[in-house]
């Protein structure tokens, strides 16, 4: 909060990006994607916080932020949870139905 706002006022946007890349151990591919963005888009990627937290892979999380920003969305935009559950349920159901319809190998269908 307060510390970050003071840091932002004392540094150039380019310095902030360099710090963001460094403290999150971003790879060269993600760093290059950040630099391809406009300055406003880069700041939008940083808006949720300069330190990426609660993720398994920071590069994947930052890539997701970049994609969201390029699509005109908020950096942290996520689909509704219900939509994710519905998609998973439908996928599970289609797998289970598909397995029931297949005849077993070597079975005789005339029995």
Backbone as CSV, one residue per row, in Angstrom:
resi,resn,N_x,N_y,N_z,CA_x,CA_y,CA_z,C_x,C_y,C_z
1,UNK,0.782,-1.186,0.000,0.000,0.000,0.000,0.833,1.263,0.000
2,UNK,1.102,1.787,1.171,1.782,3.073,1.313,3.206,3.001,0.784
3,UNK,3.930,1.946,1.122,5.313,1.804,0.661,5.357,1.736,-0.860
4,UNK,4.450,0.943,-1.446,4.437,0.796,-2.900,4.122,2.112,-3.589
5,UNK,3.194,2.890,-3.060,2.860,4.167,-3.682,4.044,5.128,-3.623
6,UNK,4.834,5.063,-2.559,6.030,5.908,-2.462,7.103,5.456,-3.449
7,UNK,7.227,4.142,-3.614,8.206,3.621,-4.575,7.818,4.057,-5.983
8,UNK,6.524,3.945,-6.309,6.053,4.301,-7.647,6.317,5.767,-7.973
9,UNK,6.186,6.649,-6.985,6.396,8.067,-7.263,7.864,8.409,-7.443
10,UNK,8.753,7.579,-6.906,10.181,7.880,-6.977,10.906,7.217,-8.128
11,UNK,10.238,6.328,-8.853,10.888,5.585,-9.933,10.201,5.822,-11.270
12,UNK,10.960,5.657,-12.317,10.365,5.746,-13.657,9.608,4.446,-13.937
13,UNK,8.649,4.463,-14.867,7.935,3.230,-15.236,8.887,2.120,-15.700
14,UNK,9.953,2.490,-16.392,10.929,1.510,-16.868,11.647,0.841,-15.696
15,UNK,11.983,1.650,-14.670,12.624,1.086,-13.481,11.672,0.138,-12.742
16,UNK,10.402,0.507,-12.688,9.412,-0.366,-12.043,9.307,-1.713,-12.748
17,UNK,9.298,-1.686,-14.080,9.225,-2.934,-14.846,10.467,-3.781,-14.570
18,UNK,11.624,-3.162,-14.563,12.868,-3.896,-14.288,12.819,-4.546,-12.907
19,UNK,12.308,-3.828,-11.910,12.178,-4.378,-10.558,11.166,-5.518,-10.560
20,UNK,10.025,-5.327,-11.236,8.976,-6.347,-11.333,9.539,-7.641,-11.919
21,UNK,10.297,-7.522,-12.995,10.912,-8.687,-13.645,11.872,-9.377,-12.682
22,UNK,12.672,-8.596,-11.988,13.688,-9.144,-11.094,13.092,-9.835,-9.871
23,UNK,12.189,-9.162,-9.154,11.685,-9.756,-7.908,10.764,-10.944,-8.149
24,UNK,10.202,-11.040,-9.361,9.336,-12.178,-9.675,10.048,-13.256,-10.488
25,UNK,11.350,-13.079,-10.700,12.172,-14.048,-11.441,11.532,-14.441,-12.771
26,UNK,11.119,-13.436,-13.525,10.471,-13.702,-14.811,11.509,-14.088,-15.853
27,UNK,11.130,-14.996,-16.736,12.069,-15.422,-17.776,12.140,-14.377,-18.890
28,UNK,13.078,-14.557,-19.795,13.333,-13.586,-20.873,12.136,-13.441,-21.813
29,UNK,11.390,-14.536,-22.025,10.227,-14.485,-22.921,9.155,-13.548,-22.349
30,UNK,8.853,-13.711,-21.069,7.831,-12.869,-20.435,8.334,-11.433,-20.326
31,UNK,9.602,-11.268,-20.029,10.164,-9.920,-19.966,10.016,-9.224,-21.320
32,UNK,10.317,-9.936,-22.392,10.187,-9.361,-23.738,8.736,-8.993,-24.041
33,UNK,7.791,-9.853,-23.631,6.366,-9.558,-23.847,5.954,-8.293,-23.097
34,UNK,6.490,-8.113,-21.894,6.193,-6.888,-21.134,6.675,-5.649,-21.879
35,UNK,7.891,-5.713,-22.416,8.458,-4.549,-23.093,7.770,-4.264,-24.425
36,UNK,7.071,-5.262,-24.995,6.314,-5.046,-26.231,5.028,-4.254,-25.993
37,UNK,4.570,-4.215,-24.745,3.346,-3.497,-24.405,3.595,-1.987,-24.394
38,UNK,2.514,-1.238,-24.505,2.632,0.216,-24.352,2.917,0.511,-22.880
39,UNK,3.423,1.693,-22.579,3.669,2.033,-21.163,2.415,1.909,-20.300
40,UNK,1.264,2.328,-20.814,0.018,2.211,-20.041,-0.350,0.748,-19.810
41,UNK,-0.158,-0.092,-20.820,-0.457,-1.514,-20.664,0.479,-2.160,-19.640
42,UNK,1.754,-1.768,-19.660,2.697,-2.307,-18.677,2.265,-1.946,-17.262
43,UNK,1.818,-0.712,-17.061,1.371,-0.292,-15.734,0.104,-1.049,-15.320
44,UNK,-0.742,-1.377,-16.295,-1.946,-2.164,-16.004,-1.561,-3.567,-15.531
45,UNK,-0.517,-4.158,-16.136,-0.037,-5.473,-15.712,0.492,-5.405,-14.277
46,UNK,1.129,-4.312,-13.908,1.661,-4.142,-12.555,0.605,-3.728,-11.541
47,UNK,-0.529,-3.221,-11.994,-1.553,-2.655,-11.104,-1.967,-3.569,-9.952
48,UNK,-2.148,-4.882,-10.163,-2.546,-5.735,-9.032,-1.465,-5.878,-7.960
49,UNK,-0.247,-5.522,-8.284,0.839,-5.598,-7.302,2.149,-5.913,-7.987
50,UNK,3.211,-5.357,-7.431,4.522,-5.547,-8.036,5.101,-6.920,-7.697
51,UNK,4.643,-7.519,-6.601,5.113,-8.842,-6.220,3.970,-9.833,-6.443
52,UNK,4.159,-10.773,-7.368,3.131,-11.760,-7.695,3.116,-12.804,-6.577
53,UNK,1.948,-12.964,-5.947,1.828,-13.863,-4.804,0.756,-14.921,-5.030
54,UNK,0.836,-15.986,-4.255,-0.173,-17.046,-4.241,-0.361,-17.707,-5.601
55,UNK,0.732,-17.900,-6.314,0.691,-18.604,-7.595,1.788,-19.660,-7.604
56,UNK,1.581,-20.687,-8.402,2.586,-21.742,-8.521,3.715,-21.305,-9.445
57,UNK,3.356,-20.590,-10.517,4.337,-20.188,-11.518,4.135,-18.715,-11.843
58,UNK,5.092,-17.879,-11.458,4.936,-16.438,-11.672,4.903,-16.081,-13.155
59,UNK,5.661,-16.801,-13.979,5.664,-16.498,-15.420,4.281,-16.739,-16.022
60,UNK,3.638,-17.823,-15.633,2.300,-18.116,-16.134,1.307,-17.058,-15.654
61,UNK,1.429,-16.652,-14.402,0.530,-15.635,-13.849,0.696,-14.302,-14.580
62,UNK,1.932,-13.904,-14.839,2.181,-12.636,-15.528,1.738,-12.739,-16.993
63,UNK,1.962,-13.893,-17.631,1.495,-14.095,-19.003,-0.022,-13.921,-19.057
64,UNK,-0.724,-14.448,-18.075,-2.175,-14.305,-18.000,-2.576,-12.843,-17.847
65,UNK,-1.854,-12.113,-17.011,-2.119,-10.677,-16.861,-1.939,-9.962,-18.203
66,UNK,-0.871,-10.294,-18.916,-0.584,-9.651,-20.205,-1.702,-9.934,-21.203
67,UNK,-2.120,-11.190,-21.294,-3.194,-11.566,-22.218,-4.467,-10.803,-21.874
68,UNK,-4.813,-10.738,-20.592,-6.007,-10.000,-20.180,-5.928,-8.537,-20.589
69,UNK,-4.795,-7.911,-20.352,-4.620,-6.494,-20.697,-4.729,-6.300,-22.214
70,UNK,-4.125,-7.193,-22.984,-4.210,-7.087,-24.445,-5.641,-7.259,-24.953
71,UNK,-6.455,-7.989,-24.199,-7.858,-8.183,-24.564,-8.751,-7.060,-24.035
72,UNK,-8.122,-6.055,-23.417,-8.880,-4.911,-22.911,-9.536,-5.163,-21.563
73,UNK,-9.138,-6.218,-20.889,-9.708,-6.567,-19.590,-8.774,-6.106,-18.477
74,UNK,-9.243,-6.257,-17.259,-8.407,-6.014,-16.095,-7.314,-7.075,-16.060
75,UNK,-6.151,-6.736,-15.548,-5.039,-7.690,-15.492,-5.410,-8.953,-14.727
76,UNK,-6.266,-8.835,-13.735,-6.636,-9.974,-12.900,-8.005,-10.547,-13.269
77,UNK,-8.501,-10.246,-14.442,-9.809,-10.738,-14.866,-9.846,-12.264,-14.859
78,UNK,-10.902,-12.815,-14.283,-11.076,-14.269,-14.236,-12.505,-14.596,-14.647
79,UNK,-12.709,-15.744,-15.299,-14.084,-16.132,-15.618,-14.837,-16.446,-14.333
80,UNK,-16.167,-16.319,-14.350,-16.938,-16.640,-13.145,-16.703,-18.083,-12.712
81,UNK,-16.689,-18.316,-11.413,-16.437,-19.646,-10.882,-17.470,-20.662,-11.362
82,UNK,-18.726,-20.283,-11.433,-19.761,-21.212,-11.876,-19.486,-21.716,-13.283
83,UNK,-19.005,-20.848,-14.146,-18.692,-21.253,-15.518,-17.604,-22.324,-15.513
84,UNK,-16.610,-22.159,-14.676,-15.541,-23.148,-14.606,-16.083,-24.487,-14.119
85,UNK,-16.938,-24.474,-13.125,-17.510,-25.716,-12.596,-18.382,-26.396,-13.635
86,UNK,-19.216,-25.625,-14.346,-20.088,-26.198,-15.370,-19.279,-26.878,-16.459
87,UNK,-18.207,-26.227,-16.908,-17.365,-26.810,-17.951,-16.747,-28.118,-17.477
88,UNK,-16.278,-28.150,-16.249,-15.663,-29.369,-15.712,-16.702,-30.472,-15.578
89,UNK,-17.909,-30.126,-15.100,-18.977,-31.127,-14.961,-19.345,-31.714,-16.308
90,UNK,-19.483,-30.872,-17.318,-19.854,-31.358,-18.646,-18.770,-32.268,-19.217
91,UNK,-17.531,-31.906,-19.003,-16.424,-32.709,-19.503,-16.422,-34.076,-18.805
92,UNK,-16.640,-34.089,-17.486,-16.666,-35.351,-16.738,-17.825,-36.225,-17.190
93,UNK,-18.979,-35.627,-17.395,-20.136,-36.401,-17.819,-19.924,-37.025,-19.188
94,UNK,-19.323,-36.250,-20.106,-19.131,-36.789,-21.453,-18.152,-37.958,-21.429
95,UNK,-17.175,-37.910,-20.560,-16.226,-39.020,-20.455,-16.920,-40.269,-19.914
96,UNK,-17.723,-40.091,-18.862,-18.351,-41.255,-18.260,-19.382,-41.872,-19.192
97,UNK,-20.134,-41.049,-19.931,-21.108,-41.590,-20.881,-20.405,-42.308,-22.021
98,UNK,-19.283,-41.731,-22.455,-18.543,-42.339,-23.555,-18.033,-43.722,-23.188
99,UNK,-17.622,-43.897,-21.958,-17.109,-45.200,-21.520,-18.208,-46.255,-21.467
100,UNK,-19.429,-45.875,-21.149,-20.527,-46.830,-21.049,-20.958,-47.348,-22.413
101,UNK,-20.800,-46.541,-23.420,-21.274,-46.914,-24.750,-20.341,-47.858,-25.482
102,UNK,-19.111,-47.908,-25.067,-18.139,-48.742,-25.773,-18.270,-50.205,-25.345
103,UNK,-18.363,-51.105,-26.306,-18.421,-52.527,-25.931,-17.043,-52.987,-25.468
104,UNK,-17.020,-53.957,-24.588,-15.775,-54.504,-24.102,-15.139,-55.328,-25.207
105,UNK,-13.827,-55.331,-25.253,-13.120,-56.131,-26.261,-13.363,-57.609,-26.009
106,UNK,-13.602,-58.332,-27.068,-13.768,-59.761,-26.956,-15.137,-60.171,-26.441
107,UNK,-16.029,-59.185,-26.208,-17.348,-59.565,-25.744,-18.218,-59.937,-26.920
108,UNK,-19.108,-60.831,-26.707,-20.002,-61.288,-27.761,-21.327,-60.584,-27.592
109,UNK,-21.694,-59.783,-28.576,-22.897,-58.968,-28.459,-24.157,-59.784,-28.651
110,UNK,-24.068,-61.065,-29.065,-25.266,-61.878,-29.289,-25.769,-62.531,-28.010
111,UNK,-25.035,-62.408,-26.900,-25.463,-63.049,-25.648,-26.621,-62.358,-25.028
